[in-house]
Amino acid sequence: MGLFLIAFLWLLSFAPLQGAAAPYAAMVIDARTGEVLHSRNADTRLHPASLTKMMTLYIAFEAVRNGEIELDTQVRITKKAASEPPSKLGLRSGQTIAFRYLIRAAAVKSANDAATAIGIALSGSEAAFARRMTRTAKAMGMSRTTFKNAHGLTESGHLSTARDMTTLGRHLLYDYPQYYNLFSRQSTHAGIKTVPNTNRRLLAAYSGADGIKTGYTRAAGFNLVASAKRKDERIIATVFGGKSGASRNAKVAELLDMGFRRAPSRAPIRKPARPAYAGNAGLGVKVASLVGAPTTSLRPVLRPGPGAAVQVAGTVAATAAKNGARIQNGIAAAIAAADIQAPTDDTTRPAARPEDLVLASTDPNVQPEPEQEIVTRLSTSGGHLWGVNVGRYTTRYEAEKVLLKTALSEMTTLEGTLRKVNQSSRGFEATFQGMTREQADLACRRLQARNVTCFMIGPS
């Protein structure tokens, strides 16, 4: 009986830890100037989770820029990298894979095995790479950040802050714009398979969103550094400690909205100073996980667009002058093979989504559904002539807010529908359209079970 009581009390002592919510912190800045528009607990050191991979990727881009490695360099996967827990690409010990695919998997899929493989490829071991990450962070002004690994899984002393991660997000945007489009891809091919973006819900739902990185562990909660651009304004918002993926996305959307309200319509772009490059100098690092010497695709090539031809020609000429005949022989292959590319306009980002989309708060207690894409447009052909009405409101903003809140909380049945606000003399009707009769009936029943007002709309 005594042993049973001791065991019971021991287990009970862990109960508060298991149920405790991760601490909350937030930061919002005007990305153009770096001006802080809002902060809360922004300097509290917390677990960054996979936001860590932003630094892993920053150093990967830095390494390519400085000739340490090339995008088509074949990297041999170590047992350490292959054994990392999910989320992962599924790399096997001993296999080889192009460095570009490790970058894609870490940026889009948030793959832990790919992140570790990047670190070992560049610094010889994950511990050496973590020290390099911390040195780079300090050089950026991230004074309260210490890295212990390349992926962000919880480890003693592996800590950062909302302010520091916002700073890192801004450096990714301005220091390596040619790679920034990676963070907005809904999915990407990562060498052995196509992987979905862990941030695709916010990217699909929030007007102008084009990155950057999600993160989750039990100790950290749901984290996100997000960036969005509307006209000449760009905002970066960071959240640590969200209670669920859906509530975190909603909170980030509110912070981005706040940022767009508070930021001036016009402001000078003051790019942050690029941190001093040190590489592995002085560390005695021996890198042995690279296979062969690639001859192609040293730099990503811009997609056709205003000024793209001039930029490509300038990049090729400068690189050729520096590296001589080896680059001349690889130029044609590089242009054909490179597919980490910049967007089609001079801002190096995807085109903004319609500005009338507004993401609103949702119930923080609702856990996220399995990751899916939110599609906001669907043809009404093929019997998709039905819809549902979720209420009448006095303003368009209220109606849009309810639509997005409802879509995020009931994604299973509302996926692929068109959110539409219909104005009449009595107010603004919030509707989901483009459904079959069966889909509309099921959606209404599920929404009514959640105490959401709903009735079906038939073909007119």
C-alpha positions, -999 to 999 in steps of 0.1 A, spaced: 0 0 0 29 23 9 46 18 -25 13 23 -43 8 57 -25 43 68 -33 39 59 -70 5 77 -71 20 109 -56 49 107 -80 26 106 -110 4 133 -96 34 156 -93 37 156 -132 0 164 -138 4 202 -137 33 200 -162 13 179 -186 -17 202 -186 1 235 -184 -1 258 -214 30 270 -230 38 307 -222 25 332 -247 47 359 -264 42 380 -295 58 406 -316 47 427 -346 70 449 -368 69 470 -399 93 449 -420 103 478 -441 118 498 -412 120 473 -384 98 495 -362 80 476 -334 42 480 -337 32 456 -309 50 433 -284 41 411 -255 66 391 -235 88 396 -265 121 392 -246 110 361 -226 132 331 -235 110 303 -247 113 271 -267 113 281 -304 104 246 -318 108 244 -356 112 282 -359 148 270 -353 149 259 -389 148 295 -401 184 298 -388 193 264 -403 181 276 -436 197 310 -433 231 294 -428 224 270 -457 217 300 -480 248 318 -466 269 287 -473 258 286 -509 265 323 -514 300 319 -500 309 288 -520 310 263 -491 285 241 -509 264 242 -541 227 235 -545 234 203 -565 261 190 -542 252 154 -532 250 150 -494 255 116 -478 229 111 -450 243 100 -417 227 77 -392 221 106 -369 201 125 -395 182 95 -406 171 87 -370 155 120 -362 119 118 -352 90 132 -373 82 154 -389 107 140 -414 113 135 -451 122 98 -447 159 99 -454 179 67 -451 213 63 -436 239 61 -464 217 75 -492 228 106 -511 205 135 -520 210 170 -535 215 198 -510 186 217 -527 162 190 -517 173 192 -480 166 229 -481 131 224 -496 122 197 -471 133 218 -441 116 250 -453 83 235 -465 78 202 -447 98 213 -416 116 179 -418 138 172 -389 160 147 -407 167 172 -435 176 200 -410 201 177 -392 215 166 -426 221 203 -435 239 210 -403 262 179 -405 269 186 -442 280 222 -434 298 218 -401 306 181 -397 284 175 -367 252 189 -353 269 202 -322 294 222 -343 265 235 -365 245 246 -334 275 266 -323 276 282 -357 239 290 -355 244 307 -321 273 327 -334 253 338 -364 224 347 -342 246 369 -320 260 386 -351 224 395 -361 216 410 -327 196 380 -315 211 385 -280 188 361 -261 190 331 -284 210 299 -279 208 269 -303 216 233 -294 204 216 -326 194 222 -361 157 212 -360 142 227 -328 131 197 -309 131 205 -272 166 204 -256 180 220 -225 193 255 -232 178 256 -267 159 289 -263 149 321 -281 125 350 -279 97 364 -301 118 395 -307 148 374 -318 128 352 -341 111 383 -357 146 397 -363 156 364 -380 125 364 -402 134 399 -414 169 389 -422 157 359 -443 134 382 -462 160 409 -470 193 390 -470 182 361 -493 151 373 -513 160 348 -541 151 319 -518 122 335 -499 95 321 -523 102 287 -508 82 297 -477 51 304 -498 49 272 -517 18 251 -509 39 220 -517 73 212 -532 92 182 -546 119 173 -522 139 147 -542 122 116 -530 86 128 -528 63 159 -529 57 174 -495 30 198 -483 37 231 -465 30 231 -428 19 268 -431 -5 263 -460 -37 271 -440 -26 307 -432 -11 311 -467 -44 302 -483 -66 322 -459 -48 354 -453 -46 381 -480 -9 388 -489 6 361 -466 38 346 -482 57 329 -453 75 322 -431 77 293 -406 56 272 -382 67 253 -352 52 230 -326 64 209 -296 46 201 -264 69 224 -245 67 253 -270 30 252 -280 21 263 -315 46 289 -328 46 309 -360 66 337 -377 44 351 -405 49 378 -431 24 394 -454 26 422 -480 -2 445 -491 6 472 -517 37 489 -503 33 476 -468 49 445 -453 43 432 -418 60 404 -398 42 389 -368 54 363 -344 35 342 -319 49 318 -293 27 295 -272 -5 291 -293 -30 266 -279 -37 250 -312 -28 255 -349 -61 271 -356 -61 295 -327 -24 304 -334 -32 312 -371 -62 333 -360 -40 352 -335 -13 358 -360 -39 371 -384 -52 395 -358 -16 407 -352 -10 411 -390 -42 431 -392 -31 453 -363 2 458 -381 -14 469 -413 -36 493 -394 -7 509 -375 20 509 -402 21 540 -425 11 534 -461 45 546 -472 78 541 -455 114 538 -466 129 503 -468 158 501 -444 173 467 -449 191 451 -419 228 448 -421 239 414 -432 258 397 -403 295 391 -407 303 358 -424 326 335 -404 316 300 -417 335 272 -398 367 293 -395 386 285 -363 365 256 -354 387 228 -368 356 214 -386 362 186 -411 332 181 -434 330 146 -448 294 141 -457 296 156 -492 298 134 -523 315 146 -555 320 181 -569 289 193 -587 292 215 -618 257 230 -621 231 252 -605 253 273 -582 226 300 -579 188 299 -582 176 316 -614 148 342 -614 116 335 -632 109 357 -662 96 391 -650 105 428 -649 142 431 -646 147 393 -644 169 391 -675 192 418 -663 195 402 -629 203 368 -644 229 382 -667 245 402 -640 246 372 -616 261 349 -643 287 375 -654 299 381 -618 300 344 -610 319 336 -642 345 363 -635 351 349 -601 352 312 -608 365 311 -644 360 284 -669 343 259 -644 313 282 -642 313 290 -680 309 253 -687 280 250 -662 259 281 -671 236 264 -695 230 235 -673 225 257 -643 198 277 -660 181 245 -672 183 227 -639 178 253 -612 143 255 -599 146 272 -566 134 305 -582 122 339 -572 87 351 -578 76 370 -610 79 406 -597 106 428 -583 94 423 -547 105 386 -549 72 373 -536 41 356 -550 12 378 -560 -9 390 -531 -43 374 -526 -75 395 -528 -74 421 -500 -110 415 -489 -101 383 -471 -99 388 -434 -88 361 -409 -105 363 -375 -101 347 -341 -114 312 -335 -120 291 -304 -85 285 -288 -98 252 -273 -105 236 -308 -76 214 -318 -65 216 -354 -79 191 -380 -54 172 -400 -35 195 -423 -54 205 -454 -55 232 -479 -82 259 -478 -95 265 -513 -116 296 -516 -128 292 -552 -148 263 -568 -168 260 -599 -205 256 -594 -209 232 -622 -215 195 -617 -242 199 -592 -224 222 -568 -253 247 -568 -261 246 -531 -248 265 -502 -253 274 -465 -261 306 -448 -245 312 -413 -262 345 -404 -270 381 -413 -248 409 -399 -248 447 -398 -214 451 -415 -194 433 -442 -165 430 -418 -186 411 -392 -199 387 -419 -164 380 -433 -151 375 -398 -177 349 -390 -171 331 -424 -134 327 -418 -139 316 -381 -165 291 -393 -143 278 -421 -113 273 -398 -134 254 -372 -153 232 -397 -127 225 -424 -138 189 -431 -171 198 -446 -164 234 -458 -132 226 -477 -133 239 -513 -163 261 -508 -166 298 -518 -170 322 -489 -193 350 -501 -210 380 -484 -243 390 -500 -255 426 -493 -292 434 -491 -314 461 -476 -315 440 -444 -277 436 -439 -249 413 -450 -255 376 -454 -226 353 -447 -227 323 -470 -206 293 -482 -214 284 -518 -204 258 -544 -217 227 -526 -238 197 -535 -271 193 -517 -256 164 -496 -226 186 -487 -248 215 -477 -270 193 -455 -241 177 -438 -224 211 -432 -255 226 -416 -260 196 -394 -224 198 -382 -225 235 -377 -258 233 -358 -243 207 -335 -217 234 -327 -246 259 -319 -238 278 -351 -269 293 -369 -271 277 -403 -297 270 -431 -293 256 -466 -295 277 -498 -309 260 -529 -301 267 -565 -317 301 -576 
